[in-house]
Amino acid sequence: MDEAIQPINVQSAKQKIKSYSHNPGSLILAGLVGLAALLTVLTLVFIVGYILIKGIPNLTPELFQLEYNSENVSMFPAIINTICMTVLSLLIAGPLGILAAVYLVEYAKKGNKLVSLVRVTAETLTGIPSIVYGLFGMLFFVTTLHWGYSMLAGAFTLAIMVLPVIMRTTEEALLSVPDTFREASFGLGAGRLRTIFVVILPSAVPGIFSGVILSIGRIVGETAALMYTAGTVAELPKSVMSSTRTLSVHMYSLASEGLYVDQAYATAVVLLLIVLIINWISGRIARKIKKG
């Protein structure tokens, strides 16, 4: 079987080389694309390798003690705060973003000016710097609503940040579902609502989860917005109204003080591992839902 496949691959390669010889622009473009891909991979490998080399030797049991103090600079409270902040933010932004996308795709009429306005607004919100969200959260949630520096204020601020990402990715995932799925469901007598939740949304789960994964990465890595809304208290939260410090804020605080740079690198390793684990779990769930 391998002997049968090899001539085909060689012939395909020869055809590509021949086409490139007739179109030098295609060869240049292919080379630039390959170079860009190589630079991307090398940059990722360099960043991850640098963090692991600098951080792993500084991982000590003291960094995982239950309470934080100036001697152990424990990151354990920050780990718990990061998980709680991520879950709370997604609970706020997830349903809103998915339902908004369902309305735009399934209920709104094509060519509706409101739909165009919402899409432009979502794309604009995606490009706003995070510190602007932080200032808005401080003025509205912290000051106007009198929530103070709290996990709730930080979660609502992050929810506003990731809402456009979840909404746009969900919208694209719903648009990628073939219309034949909808027509078949309607032909069997199912209503629109049942079709959406039984047929369309399960088919769009991989695309929806990609938006959720992107949102998780932004939530976990956010620093500026949380410093203005959630605060920097390195303690386990007693409630959603407690001031908290996430891993990214904890790492920034240690590095900015200049006394715990090694511990900041160790925190970066744990932050990287948490993001990878969350992405792996999300991918597994998406694949199981798709198979089911």
Residue pairs with C-beta under 8 A, 6 or more apart in sequence:
19 26
20 26
20 27
20 30
21 27
48 272
51 265
51 268
51 269
51 272
52 269
52 272
54 262
54 265
54 268
55 265
55 266
55 267
55 268
55 269
56 266
56 269
58 262
58 263
58 265
58 266
59 266
59 269
59 270
60 266
62 71
62 72
62 73
62 74
63 72
63 73
63 74
63 75
63 76
63 263
63 266
63 267
64 74
64 75
64 76
65 72
65 74
65 76
66 74
66 76
66 77
66 236
67 74
67 77
67 235
68 74
68 75
68 76
68 77
68 78
68 234
68 235
73 254
73 260
73 263
74 234
75 247
75 250
75 263
75 266
75 267
75 270
77 234
77 235
77 236
77 245
78 234
78 245
78 246
78 247
78 249
78 250
78 267
79 247
79 270
79 274
80 236
80 237
81 151
81 236
81 237
81 244
81 245
81 246
81 247
82 220
82 246
82 247
82 248
82 271
82 274
83 274
84 151
84 237
84 244
85 151
85 154
85 155
85 158
85 219
85 226
85 230
85 244
85 246
86 216
86 219
86 220
86 278
88 151
88 152
88 155
88 240
89 155
89 158
89 159
89 162
89 215
89 219
90 159
90 162
90 212
90 215
90 216
90 219
92 155
92 156
92 159
93 158
93 159
93 160
93 162
93 163
93 166
93 215
94 166
94 212
96 159
96 163
96 167
97 162
97 163
97 164
97 165
97 166
97 167
97 170
97 211
98 166
98 167
98 170
98 201
98 208
100 118
100 167
101 166
101 167
101 168
101 170
101 171
101 173
101 174
102 170
102 174
102 196
102 201
104 115
104 118
104 119
104 167
104 171
105 171
105 174
105 175
106 174
106 192
106 196
106 200
107 192
108 114
108 115
109 115
119 168
119 171
121 164
122 163
122 164
122 167
122 168
123 164
123 168
125 160
125 161
125 163
125 164
126 164
126 165
126 168
129 224
130 161
130 222
130 223
130 224
130 225
131 224
131 225
131 228
133 157
133 158
133 160
133 161
133 225
134 157
134 224
134 225
134 226
134 227
134 228
134 229
135 228
136 157
136 160
137 153
137 154
137 156
137 157
137 160
137 225
137 228
137 229
138 153
138 228
138 229
141 147
141 152
141 153
141 156
141 157
141 229
142 148
142 149
142 150
142 153
142 228
142 229
145 153
147 153
147 241
148 241
148 243
149 229
149 230
149 231
149 233
149 243
150 229
150 230
150 231
150 240
150 241
150 242
150 243
150 244
151 230
151 237
151 240
151 241
151 242
151 243
151 244
152 240
152 241
153 229
153 230
154 225
154 226
154 229
154 230
154 244
154 246
155 230
155 240
157 225
157 226
157 229
158 218
158 219
158 222
158 225
158 226
161 218
161 219
161 222
161 225
162 214
162 215
162 218
162 219
165 211
165 214
165 215
165 218
166 208
166 211
166 212
166 215
168 211
169 207
169 208
169 210
169 211
169 214
170 204
170 207
170 208
170 211
172 207
173 204
173 205
173 206
173 207
173 208
173 210
173 211
174 200
174 201
174 204
174 207
176 204
176 207
177 200
177 203
177 204
181 199
181 200
181 203
182 195
182 199
182 200
184 199
185 194
185 195
185 198
185 199
186 192
186 195
190 198
190 199
201 208
202 289
202 290
202 292
205 286
205 289
205 290
206 286
206 287
206 290
209 282
209 283
209 285
209 286
212 282
213 278
213 279
213 282
213 283
216 275
216 278
216 279
216 282
217 275
217 279
220 246
220 247
220 248
220 271
220 274
220 275
220 278
221 248
221 271
221 275
222 246
222 248
223 248
223 249
223 252
226 246
226 248
226 249
227 249
227 252
230 243
230 244
230 245
230 246
230 249
231 243
231 244
231 245
232 243
232 245
232 249
232 253
233 242
233 243
233 244
233 245
234 245
234 250
234 253
235 242
235 244
235 245
237 244
245 253
247 267
247 270
247 271
247 274
248 271
250 267
251 264
251 267
251 268
251 271
254 260
254 261
254 263
254 264
254 267
255 261
255 264
